[in-house]
């Protein structure tokens, strides 16, 4: 029934007053913040809108924050716990390491830990060869995925983030990447850990990897994401934090004081945005019922969705009701009959199923048939059965 209803949905917009409480207005690039970073951005993750930005579209090297993309692609490839021997050339790379050596046996899951916690360049190289057959082919996959995520000012040259002439991104693009990566449950589970337990070696044995992200211990609600540093890129940091249903993502590139930058950005963001349920009255929404004992049925929401909006944004919120022009009886109480979509400007911020508030039984009309009418119907049924039999044998 749900599929049939969705195929016949029509929409209308409710522009009534919705009740919300206690949120201050947000301001993108308001000048209220002062961060050390050459480039920075703070976004609210549910719809990706910007709360603060500074040179957010300037192309800059992003160092090991690159490994957000490498880790995401590795996780999406699957087969995470199958053991294999690392490619000896892929792990011969300078910089930070998870400790891989020639002949080691490892899993892709362990390599993701190695990329996201100690920022192992060896882990990124080994994962690239495991996933794509070569680092060059893996980099091609990275750039393809960047296009899919509309990271229009990003180009990858290495899976590790080591400097390259054409290896660059922007704060805005890296925020989009982090937003997508955090929607992967396994990515989130790994990047939020201060210490990770993995097995690798020849033969494999248990190791403990330490996360370089100090914010996991220093900022309440921090859930990741990735540090980075090279002499050319400076200190780079992509982080995320959650409080009371609000998820914020901060990015700083070339930031001498990145830890404090992110704390200040998060404090500002959480002071602006609150997550509150959208408790709207749907009592005026009724759907006609054909052939029912009642001509229409009222609707109720399956739940009240929660969105993160400021007071100014609330004023622009509209609700679109998607419902069929009519329903056929019987209609059961609690059955799906439509959908309510909550829109902020051109972005849908939430949706909820609409259910029938009451049961509407079929309206059955009793028809009296005469004796000769019943005889006629009896022989007509026999004739139809004979025709059906003849069609089968012919």
N, C-alpha and C positions, 0 to 999 in steps of 0.2 A: 504493500500500500504506500509506503514511504517513497519508493521509486516512482510510482504512478503520480503521486501528488507533486513531486519535484518536477516532473515533465510538464505539468500544467500550471506552474506557478506564475502568478502575475504580481506586480509590486505596486505599493503606494507608500507614500512617505508621511510619517507623523512628525510634525514640527512643533509639538507641544512643549510644555515646560517640564524638564526633568529635575529631580531633586538631588543635589550633591552638596557636600559640606566640607569646609575646612581645607581648601587648597589655595596656595599662593600662585600668582602668575609666574610663568617661566619666561626667560629671556635669553635668546640665542645671541651670543656675542655682545652681551650687555655691558661689558667693561667692568663688571663687578668683581671679576677674578683677575689675579695676576699670577701667571705660571711661568716657570723658567724655560719651558720648551720652545723650540723654534716653531713647532707645529703641534697643535693639540685639538682634540674634539671630545665632547661628552654627549652621549646619546641615551635616550630611554629606549630599551631594547624591544618593547612589544610592537611598536610601529616604526622604530628607527628614527624618530624625529630628534633634531639637534637641540640641546639645551645650552651648549656653549661651544664656540669654535674660535680658533686662532690660526690663520694661515693653513686651514684644513685641506686645501687642494694643492699645496706646494709639493712637488715631487722630490722625495728624499730617500736615501737608503734606509732600510728598516731592520737591518741586522737579523738577529735570530728570531724576531717576531715572525719572520718568514715561515718558521716551523709550524705555525698554526695551520697554514695551508698543507704542508707536508704531512702533518699528523692527521688532518681531516681526510685527505685522500687515502692514506694508509688504512684508516678505520673503515672507510666506505668500501674499500676493496674486499674486505671480509677475510675469512679464513685466518682469523687472528691468532689462534692458538696452535697452529701447525708448526712444528719445529723444522728449521732448515739451517744450512751452513751459510754464514755471511760471505759475501763477495770480498775477497782479500783486498782488491784495489779500492773498493768503495769506502772502506773504513780508514784508508790511509789519507787522512785529512787533518789539517791544522786546527787549532783552537779547542774549544771545550769538547769533552768526550764523556760517554757513559762507560768507557773502559773496554770496548770490544777489541779482541785480538784475532790474529789469523787463525782460522780453523774453528772459531767459536760457533756453537749452535745456539739459536735464538728463535723467538717468535715475533711476529709483527706487533703483537700487543706490547711485548717488552720494549720493542723499538720505539713505540709511541710514548711509553713512559720515559725512555731515554731522551727523546726529543723535547718533551714538555717539562720535565723536571730539571735534570742537570744540563739541558740544552745541548745534547750530544750531537756534534757534527757528524761523528761516525755513525750514529743511529740514523740520521737523515739520509746519508749516503747508502747505507745498507737497505733501508726501507725503499728508497727510490729504485734500486736494482731489483729488489724482490717484487715490487708492484708492476714496474713497467719494462724491466729487462735491461735498462740503462738509465743513467742519470739524465741524459739528454732527452729521452722519451718521457721521463717523469716530469721534467721541466715543461715540456710541451703540454702535458696534462694539467699542470699548475696554471699555465696561462689560459688554457681553455676554460678551466673552472673559474678563473678570475673574470673572464668575459661573461660567463653565466651569472655571476654575482654582480654584474655591472660595475666591476672595479675598473673603470675606464682609464684611470691614470696609474695603472700598475703594470709592471713587467718583471717577471722572474727570470733569473739566470742560473740560480743554484737552489737545491733543496734545503740547504743549511742556512743560507742567509749571509754567507761570506760575501764581501764586497765584489761588485762587478760593474762595468761601465753602464750596462743597461739593466741593472737590478735596482728597482725603485718602487715606491708606492706613495700613498698620501695617508694622512691621519683619517680622512673620511673613508677611504677604501679599506683600511685596516679595521676600522670599526664595523664596516659591513661584513668583512670576513669573520671577525670574532662573533658577530651576531649569528651568522650561519653556523659556525662551528659549535657554539653553545647549544644549538638545537639538537645536536647529536648527543644522546645520553652518555655514550661511552667516552666521548671527548670531555664532557663536563665532569664525569666521574674521575677521570685521570687528572685533569689540570687543576682540580681543587685540592689535591692531596699534597700535604707538606712533605711526606715521605712515602715512597712507593716500594713495594716488595716485588722483585722480579727474579727470574732465573735465566742465566745464560752462562756460557763458558764451554770448555772442552775437557771433561764433560760439564754440562750445566750444573750450577749450584746457586743457592739463594744469595741475592745481593739486595742492598737497601740503597735507593737513590733519593737524594735530597733535592727539593724544589728550590730554585733560586729566587722565587717570588716572595719577598719579605712581607708583602701586604697580606698574605694568607694568615700571618700571625699578628700583624700590626694594625689591621683594619677590620672592624667587626662587619661580617657579612661578605667579605671578599671570597669569590669563588674561582679565581684564576686571573689571568690567562697565561701570558708569556712575556719573559724578559728578553732583552737583546742588547748587544754592545759590540761595536768595532770602532777603531780610531776614526774612520771616515764617518760612520753613522752617528757616533756618540751614544749616549744612553737612550735606549728605546724601550717603551713599556706599553703593553696592551693589557688592561685589567678589567675585571667585572665585579660588581658587588650587588647583593640582593638584601632588601629589607622590606618586610611587611608587604610582600607581593610586588614590589617595584624592583626591576633589574636595570642597572645602569652599566654602560660600557664606556671606558675612558681610554684614550690613546694619546701618548706623547712621543714625539720624535725629536731626537737631539735635545734632551732635557737634562741639564746638569743636576737638577734637584727633583728627579722624577718621582720618588716615593712621596714626597710632600705635595708635589703637584697633584698626584692622583687622590690623595687624602682630601685636599682642598676641593677638587672637582666633585668628588663623591659627596662631601658634606653639603656643597651647594646644591647638587642635584636632588638629594633626599629632602632638602628643605623646601624644594619647589613642587615636587610631585608626590601624590599619594594615590594608593590603589583603593578604590571604593566600588561597592556593588551598584549596578545601574538598576535601581528599583523603580520600574515604570509600570503604570497602570494600563493594562490591556483590556479593560472591561468594555471598551467601545468597539473592540475588534470582534466581529461576528461573521461566520462563513455560512452562506445559504446551504441548505441540505435538500436534495431532490429525493422525493419518495419517502420522506421521513415523517414521523409523528409530530416532530417540531420543525418549523420552517428554517431554522438556523441553529448554529452551535457556537457558543462562546469559546474563547481560547485562554490558556494560561501558559506562562513560560515554564519550561522544564527546570530552569534554575535562573538565578540572576547573575549575569556575567560581571566580571571585575575588570575595570580598565584604569589606566594611569593617565589622568588628565589634569591640567591646571584649570583655574576658574575661567580664564579667558578662552581656553579650548573647549570647555563645557558649553559655552554659548554657541559654538559652531557645530555642536553635535546634532545629527539627525538620525532618525530610526526608519528603516525601510522594512515594511512587512511583506514578506513573500508568502502568498497563500493562493490556493486554487480559486477560480471563480465560483465553484460550487463543489459539494461533496455528494456522493451517493450514499443513501442509507443502506445498511445500518452503520452508525459511527460509534465506536467504543470510547468510553471515557478514558483519557490518558493516552490515546493513540496520536501519532504524529500527524499534524494537519498543516504545518507551515514552518516558517522561520522568521525570526526578527534579526535584522542586521543593523549594527550601530556604526555610523560613519562619521569620521572626522575629516572634513573637506573631501578629498578624493581617496581616502584610505579607510578600509573597513577595520575597525579596532576590536570588534567582538561580534559574535553571533550566538543565538540561542534557539533551540527547537521550541516550537509552539505546539501544545497538546490540546486535544478536545477537553473541555471542562466537564462535560456530561455525556451520557450515552443517549443517542437518538436511534430509536428502534425504527424498523421498516414499517411503513403504513400499508397494511394488508387489507385489500378490499375483497369481501366475499362475493363471489359470482354464482348465481343459481343457474343450473343447467337442467333442461327438461329431459324426460325419459328418452325421446327420440334423438335429442342432441347427444346424450351419452352413447346411444347405439352408433350414431354417426362417427363419433370420436373413436369408438372401439374399432370399427372397420377401417378407419383412416390410419390408425396406428399399425394394424395388420398389413395394410397396403405398403406403408413406408418400410416396414421390416422386410417385406418380400423384395421390394426394390433394392434395399441395401444388400440383401443376400445375393441377388442376381448380379449386382455390380462387382461383388467380390469374386464370383466364380468366372465372370467374363474378363 
